[in-house]
Amino acid sequence: MMGRDLAARIAGGSDAALCFPLTPLQSSRIRSITRPLVECLVNYYRSRDAFDDFRHRRRRAS
């Protein structure tokens, strides 16, 4: 049903004939926190890797 409506719209059909309304794209609110969240996670995993490296170096020295 949706494929048929989209094909009709691409072929030049009117918006009123569609079974679902067309709305403009909107930006997501979560986009504003994505970058700080990813940076925080990267730093977290870097610190975990550093701690793990430290533990393994101590074991080898013993």
C-alpha positions as CSV (number, residue, x, y, z in Angstrom):
1,M,0.0,0.0,0.0
2,M,2.7,2.5,0.9
3,G,4.9,1.5,-2.0
4,R,2.0,2.0,-4.4
5,D,1.3,5.5,-2.9
6,L,4.9,6.5,-3.0
7,A,5.2,5.4,-6.6
8,A,2.1,7.4,-7.5
9,R,3.5,10.4,-5.7
10,I,6.9,10.2,-7.6
11,A,5.0,9.8,-10.9
12,G,3.3,13.1,-10.2
13,G,0.3,12.3,-8.1
14,S,-1.2,14.8,-5.6
15,D,-0.5,14.8,-1.9
16,A,-4.2,14.5,-1.1
17,A,-4.3,11.0,-2.7
18,L,-1.8,9.6,-0.2
19,C,-2.9,7.4,2.6
20,F,-0.4,9.0,5.0
21,P,0.4,12.7,5.5
22,L,3.6,14.2,4.2
23,T,5.5,16.3,6.8
24,P,8.8,18.0,6.5
25,L,11.9,16.5,8.2
26,Q,12.7,17.7,11.6
27,S,16.0,17.6,13.5
28,S,16.2,15.2,16.4
29,R,16.6,16.6,19.9
30,I,19.1,14.0,20.9
31,R,21.5,15.3,18.2
32,S,22.7,18.1,20.5
33,I,24.0,15.6,23.1
34,T,25.4,13.0,20.8
35,R,28.9,14.5,20.5
36,P,29.5,15.1,24.2
37,L,28.1,11.6,25.0
38,V,30.4,9.9,22.5
39,E,33.4,11.9,23.8
40,C,32.6,10.8,27.3
41,L,32.3,7.2,26.3
42,V,35.6,7.3,24.4
43,N,37.4,8.7,27.4
44,Y,35.7,6.1,29.6
45,Y,37.0,3.2,27.4
46,R,40.4,4.8,27.1
47,S,40.7,4.9,30.9
48,R,39.5,1.2,31.1
49,D,42.2,0.2,28.6
50,A,44.9,2.1,30.5
51,F,43.8,0.4,33.8
52,D,43.8,-3.0,32.1
53,D,47.3,-2.4,30.6
54,F,48.5,-1.3,34.1
55,R,47.1,-4.5,35.7
56,H,48.7,-6.8,33.0
57,R,52.1,-5.0,33.4
58,R,52.0,-5.6,37.2
59,R,51.2,-9.3,36.7
60,R,54.1,-9.8,34.2
61,A,56.6,-8.1,36.6
62,S,55.6,-10.4,39.5
